[in-house]
Amino acid sequence: MTAEPDDFSHLDRLGAATAGLALRSRTVVIAAVMLALVLSWSALFVMAASTEAADGPGMNLLPALPEWLSVRLVTFVSLCLTPVETPASTLVKFAALTLMWMLGSVAMMLPSAAPMLRTYCEIADTAAAKGEPAVNPLVLLSGYLTVWLGASLLFALLAVVLDGVVAGPAAIGTGALMLAIAGAYQFSPLKQACLRKCRRPFAILFARWSTRPGKIWRLGAEQGVWCLGCCWALMLVMFAVGLMNLFWMALIALFAIVEKQAGDRVPTFAAGAILLVWAAALLVSSP
C-alpha cells in the first residue's frame, strides 16, 4: 500500500467522513453525549412546565414554542399522566412512559457515565495514534444506552401497573415502599459490587479491549448493567416524588456522580439512611 495511514482518498465521501470520525473519537463522543443531555433535559423541562398550574413556573414557556411542538408536547404529557381506560390506551401510555423514562435515564445517568466514556476515548485515541484499529466509542455508548432502554421498558410497565391498581391512600403506601426499597438497597453487597465496577472503568476496558464492534457493544452493555445495578433503586424514588419532578431528577443525577467518584461508602450509606427515615415518616404521617 502506498497511501499514508490517514489517507482516505480510496474511499467514497461517506466512507472518508466515517473514517475521519473514527480518528476523532473523543470529539464525537463528547459531542454526542452533550447533545443527548441537552435534548433530554430540554424535553423534560418542557414536559414539566406543561404540567404546572396556569400561574406556576414555566407558564410562559409553551406559548413561546412553535405551535406544532407545543401541541405535541402537551399530547405527550397527557398520555403519560392520563389514567388508562382501554387496552389500546394502555399500550399508548406504555409507549409514552417508556420514552419519558428513557429521556430521564439519559439525563440522569449519562453524566455519571462520563469517566467510562472518557477512559474508552483515551484508549481508542492512543490506539489510533499508533495506527492500530479502534472501534468508534459510539458503539460502546449504544450498548450502554440499550441497557437503559430495557430498564425504561420495565419502569414504564411498573408505572402502568401502579396506575391501574394504586390510588388515594394506597399511593402513599406505595411511595413509602419505593423509598424503603431504595434505602435498603444502598446497604446491600450487590450495590457495593456494582459501585466497584463503575469506579474502575480503566481496568475493565483495558483488559477487555477489542477491535470487534460486537465485543465493544457487549462491553458497553455490561457497563450499562453495572450502572443500572448502582442506580435502579434510586430511580424508584421518582415514583414517590413524581415522575416528572425535575428537581429530583437533577438531584439523583448529581448524587450518582458523587457516589461513583467517592472512595468510600459514606455517601451511599447516608443516602440509604435518609431514604429509610423518609419512608418511615411518610407512613407515620399518612392518614
N, C-alpha and C positions, 0 to 999 in steps of 0.2 A: 504494500500500500504506500502510495506517495503522498497522500494527504496528511496534513497535520492532525493531531488528535482532536482539536476543536474545530476542524474544518468540516462543515456540514453541507458543502456545495453539491454533494451527490444525492442529497435528499430533496424531496419537494418542499415547498414553502411550509406546509403544515408540519412535516417531519422535522425540518430545521428548527421551527419555533418550539416544538415539543422538546427537542434535544437541548435547546438553549435554556428552557425552563428547568430541565433536569440538572443542569450545571449551576443554576441559581436557586437551588432547592430551599435554602434558608429564607430568601426573599419571598418565594412563592408561598411557603407555609405561613410565614408571619402575615402576609397579605390576606391569605385565606382565613386564618384564624381571626384577624381583626375584622374582616368583612362579616364573618359569621356572627361575631359578638355584636357588632353594630346593628346588623339586621335583626338579630334575636331580641336584643334589649329594646330596640325601637318598636318592634311589633308588640312586645309585651307591654310597653309603656302605653301605646295607643289603645290596646285592649283594656288595660286597667282604667285608663281615662274614660273610656266609653261606658264603664260601669259606675262612674261617680254620679252623685246627685247633681242636679242642674247647677247648683252654686258651689260645687266642690272643686278640688284641684283638677286641672286639665280640662275645665269646661270649655275653653276656647280652642282646644286642640283639634277636635274633629271638624268643626266648621271651617277651619283653616286648611284642611286637606282637600284634595280633589274629590268631587262627589263620588266618582266610581270607586275610589279607595275607601272613603268613609262608609259608604253603604255596605261594602263587602266586609269591612271590619266589624260593623255593628251586627251584621248577619252571623259572622263567625262567633262573636261573643255570645250572641243569643243561643246559638247551637250548643255552646259549652255550658250555659247556665240554665237553659230551659229544661224542666223535668221531661223525661221521655214518656210517651203515651202509646206508641205503637212499635212493633218490631222494626219497621222501616226507620222511624225517628231514632230508635236506639242505635242502629247502625251508623246513621249520620252523625249522631252525637259522639259515638265512639271514635269516628274518624277525626272529628274536630278536636276532641280531647287529646287524641294521640299527637296531633300537630302541636297543640298547646304545650303538652309535656315535652315534646322534642325541642321546641323553642326554649322552654325553661331549662332543659338539660344542657343545651348548648350554651346558654347564657351563664348558667351556674357552674358547670363542670369544666369547660374548656380553659378558663383562666388557671385552674389548679393543675391542668394537664400540660401547661406551658413548659415546665422543666423536662418532661419526657419528650416533647416535640423538639425543644431546643437541643437536647442531647443527641437525638437522632440526626438533626440537621448538621450538627458539628461533625459527627462520624461520617455522614454522607459527603459533606464538603471535603473532608480530609481524603476520602477515597477518590472523589472526583479530581482533586488536585494531583493525585498520583497517577491519574489516567485509568483508575480502576472503575468498573461499573458500579452504579449505586441506584437502587430503586427510589423513585421520587417519594419524598416524605408524605405527599398527599395520599399515597396508598396506605401508609401507616395510619394516617388520620381517618381514612374511610373505614378501616377496620375498627378503630376506636369508636367512631360515631355509630357504626352498625350495632354495637352492643347497647348503646344508649337508645337507639331506635327500638330495639327489643324491649328495653326497660320501659320506654314510653308507652308501648302497647300494653304492658302489664299494669302500669299505673292508670292508664285510661280505662282499662277493664275494671279495675278496682273502683275507680270513680263512678263508673256507670252502675256497678252493683250497689255501692253505697247509696247512690242517688235513688235507687229503686226501693231500698229497704230501710233507710235511716231518715228519720225526720223528727223535728221537735226535740224533746229532752234526750232522745236516743242519740242525737247528733253530738251532744256534749259528751256523752259517754264514749262515743266513737273517737272524738277528738282527744280525749284523755287516754284512750287505749293507744292511739297512734303515738302520742308523746311518750307514753310509758315504754312502748316497743323501741322507739328511737333512743330513749335514755338508757335502757338496759343494754342495748346493743353496743353502746360506747364502751362498756366494760368487758365485752366478750373477747376471747382469744382470737376468733376469726377476724374481728375488727383490727386487732393489732397485727395479725399476719398480713392483711391487705395493706395496711399502712406501711409496713416494712417494704413491701414490693413497690409501692408508689414512691417511697422516699429514695429509692436507689435505682433509678432507671438506667444509669450508665452500665452497671454490671450486667443487667439483663439484656440490654440492647447490644452491647459489645459481644457478649457470649453467644447470642442468638443471631448474629449478623448474617444476612443472606443477600444474594443478588437476584433472588427469585421473587417476583411480585406476590405470588401466593403466600409464601412464607412470611413476608413482611406484613401482608394484610392480616394473617393469623396472629402475628406478633402484636399488631395494633389492637386486634380484638382481645387478646389476652390482657393487654394493659388496660383495656376498657373494662374487662371483668374485674380486675383488681380495683380499679377506680370505683366501679359500681359496688364492690364489696365494702369499700370505705364509706360510701355516701348514700346507699339506698335507704337506710333507716332515717337519715336526716331529711330525705325528700318526703317522708311521711308527715313531717311537721306541717307541710303545706296543706294537708287535709284538716289540720286543726286551726290554722290561721287564715285559710282562704287560698284557693288555687291560683288566684291572680294577684296575690299580695306582693307587690314589687319590693317593699321594704324587706320582707323575709327572704325573698329570692336573693337580693343583694347581700343580706347578712349571711345566708348559708354559703353563697359563693365566696365571701371573704373568709368565713371560718374554714372552708375546705382548703383554701390556700394556706392559711396559718397552720392548720393541723398537719398538712403534708410537709410543711417546711420545718415544723418544730422537731427538736431532737429528743423530746421526752413525751410522757403520757399526760402531762398536766392539762393541756387544752382539751384533750379527748375526755378525760375523767371529769373535768369541770363542767363541760357541756352536758355530759350524761347526768350529773347530779342536778343541774338546773332543769333539765327536761323532766326528770323524775319528780322533782318538787313541784314543777308546773302542773304535771298530770295529777298529782295528789290534790293540789289546790283547786284545780278545775272540778274534780269530783266533789270535794268538800263544799265548794260554793254553789254547786248546781242545785236547783230546786228539787 
